[in-house]
Amino acid sequence: MNYINYKNNKISNLVLGSVQFGLEYGISEDGMPNQSEINKILEFSHLSGINCIDTALSYGHSEKSLYPFLQDNKDMLVITKISSKLFQENAMFNTQTSLDNLGLSSLYTLLLHDSNLLYGWKTDYDIIINNLKKSNKIRYFGVAVYDEDEFNLATQNNNIDFIQIPFNIFDLRAIKFDYFEKAKKHNKLLLIRSIFLQGLLIMDDNKIIKNFKKAKPFLDEFSQYAEKMNMSKLELSFSFVYHFAKENIMIFGCNNLKQAKENITIFNNKRNINKNNIKDLIKSFKDVSPDIYDTRKW
């Protein structure tokens, strides 16, 4: 497992996402795992060197599903999210709700699940964040963003340490708008989601449903690239994102232990993509429509 260091904290490059543990998520029909399967996924991930989990208060019973594992594995770093509304109403109470769900006394990072508060940021918010840190309920604070304006606001905010962004081979805004360089300049850590575009990029070609018909030409081209480069679509997805994000952290999700093993094994054995292939991939997918890569438009 690859690791990075952020403010003297060692974090695995790969972070286990737990949205599937509490919600029907993505476009596959695998369903939610039961608690026994969740425990197996967590144990295998931990033994494989993953030391960070991403969750959220709004992910159904996801936080609670992590509780049994976390009682015996206090070294695991937990990142969770709350909405701007809950942060404004009572950040201390709602953060404590997450802590109680998880069975923890402190969070590694608390993220705003949306960027609404970035527009018109108030001193009151700084005070709230400082109080959360002083009371040891959180170590770091951050926000999930969707577009360039939100990202730029987040980089200028001194209380934001982590910025969660979408990035994959169809959604190249992080490259177009220099997210990686800007984050490094402002000492922000990027937490990258949507590597597989909720599973669309790695679906079997014959399972792609009609709702994504407009994505089919791009998906076919992506499959051709993977075949040409002698990679699976999963490996190409990981390798492309890692090429740019190796100094940051990347979220993967899974519905069962088999998927967890496949993801982690492929990540650990990923290959470098040469610069010419990177240029070709960017050129081929730079004009993918937001209707395809922005899951809010699905």
N, C-alpha and C positions, 0 to 999 in steps of 0.2 A: 504494500500500500504506500502511495506517495503522501507526504505530509508537507504542510506549509507552516511557517511561524508568523503569527500575528500578535504583536504586542506581547511577546514572550509566551504565547500560548501555542502549543503544537496541535494542529487540526488536520484531520485526514482530508485529502483532496476530494474524496468522495463522501457525501453526506447521505444518510438514509432518510428519504422522505416518507411520511406516514399518513398522507391523506387517504390512501386506499384502505387504511386500517379502520377508518370511521365513516367513509362515504363511498358511494358508487362514483368512481372517478375515471376519466379517460374514455376512449371510444371502444375499448375491448369489452368483452362480455364475461370476464373472468370472475367478477363478483368480489365481495369483501372476504378476506381470510378470517377464520375464527381465531379465538384467543390462543389456542394451542399452536396454530400455524404462525401467528404473530410472534409468539415467544421463540419459535424456531428461527424465524427470520432475524430477529434481534440478536439471538445468541450467535448465529453464524456470522452475521455482519460484524459483531464485536470481536469474535475470534479472528476474523479476517483483517482486523486492524482499523475498522471504522470506529471513530470515537465521537461522532456528532450525529444528532437526530434533529430533523426539522418537523415541526407539527404546528397546530393552531387551535385556538379555542373554538373556532367555527368548523373544525373538521369532525363533526359528529362526536363519537366517543373515542376519537384517536388518542387524545391525551390520556384518558383513563386506561386505554389498552396498553400504554407504555408503563403504567404504574408498577406491575409485578416485576418486570425486568429491572427497572431503575432502582428498586430497593436493594438489589444485590450488586448493582454495577454503578456505583456513585461516581466513577471516573468518566462516565458518558456525558458529553456536553449537549445541552438541550437548547434549541432555538424554537421559540413559539411566537405566535402572532395574535394580536387583538385589533379590532377595528378602531378607526379614529374616534368613532362615536363612543365606544366603551372606554377609550383612553381619556376622553374629555369628561365623561360622566363621573368616573371614579377609577382612575388608573391603578391606584393602590389595591382596591378591593378586587378588581377584575384580574390583576396580575396574581393576586393571592389565590383566586379561583383556579387559575392554571397551575399554580404551585401545588395546591391541594389535589387537583386531578392527577398530577404527575408524582406526587409524594416527595416533592423536593422542597428545600428551604431557600434555594436560589436558582435563578435561570442563568445560563451562559449569555443568552441574548434575547431581548424582547423586540419584536418588530411590529411596526404599524402595518396592518394587512392592506392598507390603501394609503394613497398619498394626499388625501384631502387636506390635511393640516399643513402641508408644505406651502400652500398658497395662503399667505397671511399668517405666517408663524408668529406666535406670541411668546412673550417672556414667561408667561404662566406655564407653558409647555416645558421650557428649560428647567423651571423649578420642580415640576413634577418628575422629570427624568432624574434630576439630581437627588431628589428625595428617594426615588426607587433605588438608586445606587447607594446612597448613604445607609439605607435600611437593609442593604445586602440582598434585596430581592432580585436584582439584576446586575450583571457585570457590564454588559454592553447594550446599546440601543440602536435600532435601525428602522428601515422602511422598505416596503415592496413597491417598486415603481413599474410603470408600463411604457412611458415614452420619454423622449429626450428632455422636454421641459422639466418633468418631474425628476429625472436623473440629475440634471444640472442644479436644481434647487437642493437636492439631497447632498450633493458634493460640497455645497457652500454652507451647510448646516453643521456647526461644530459639535453638536450633540449626537450626530448620526455617525456610527462606526461601520455598520453593515448596510449594504444596499442590495436588495434582491432584484434581479433582472431576468427577463426571458432572453434566451439565446440558443439558437440552433441553426442548422444549415439552411433553413428557409427564412429565418428571422435574423437578418444580418445587421440590424440597427446598432448593435454594440460595436461593430467594426466601423460602420459608416460614421457614427458620431463619437468615435474614440473613447468609449466607456472605459476600456482597460487602462489607457494612459491617464485619463482624468482621475480615475479611482486611485491609482498609484500615487499620483501627484498630491492628492488630498488625504492620503493614508486611510482610505476606505477599503474595506474588504468586500468583494463581490460574492454574493451567494446566487449561483446560477440555476434557474429553474427551466423547465420545458425543453430539456435537452432532446427528448424524443417527440416533442409536440403532442403530449398526452397519448403517445403510442402510435400516432399516425405514421411517423417516419419508418417504424419498424414492423408495421403490420404486413401480413402476407398479402401479396398483390391481389389475390382472388377474394380477399375479405374486405377490401375497401368499399365502403357503402356509397350509395348514390349521392348522399349529401356532400361528398367530397369529390364529386366528378370533376370539378374545375381544378382540383389539385392533381388529378391523375397524370397529366403530362409531366409535371415536375417530379412526381413520385416515381414515374417510369424512368426518368433521367437519373434520379438519385439511385435507383436500383442498378442501372447500367454502370454508373460510376463505381458502385460497390463491387460489382462483378469484375469490372476492368481492373480494379485495384486489388482484387483477390481478398476482399474483406466482406464480412457480413454487414448488413445495414446497421446493426447495433454497434459494431466496432467502428464503422465509419462515423456514425453520429458522435460517439465518445471521442474518437481521435480528433475530429474536426474541432469540437468545442475545447478540448484540452490543449490543442495547439495555441489557442489564444488565452486560455484561462488557467494555465498551470500555476500561476501565483495566487489563485483564488480557489473557491470551493464550489463543487457541483453536486446538485441533488439528483438522485435517482429514486424511483418508486418501484414497488413490486406488489403483486397480489399473492405470491406464494414463495415457498422456499426454493423451488426450482428456478424461478425467475431471479431471485436474489443471488443464487450461486452463479447463474449465467452472467448477470450484470457485473458482479464483482470480479469474476474470473477474466472476463473480456477486458474490463478496465485495467486490471493488473498486467495484462499481456498485450495491451494496445500498442500499435505501431505508430511511429512518426510518419506524418504526411509531408512529402517534400514541398518546397515552396511553389514549384510549377503547378502541382496538383491543387494546392490551396488556391492559387490564382484562378485556375480553371473552375473550381467549385464556386468561388465567389462570383465570377463572371456569369456562370450558368444560373445562379439562384438569386442574383441581386434584384431582380424585378418581380419576385413572388409577391402577390397581392396581400395586403393586410387581411383581407377576407379569409385567406388561407392560414396565415401564421398567427393572427390575433384571435385567441380562443374566445374572447368576449364577443366576437362577431359570429361565432358558430351558432 
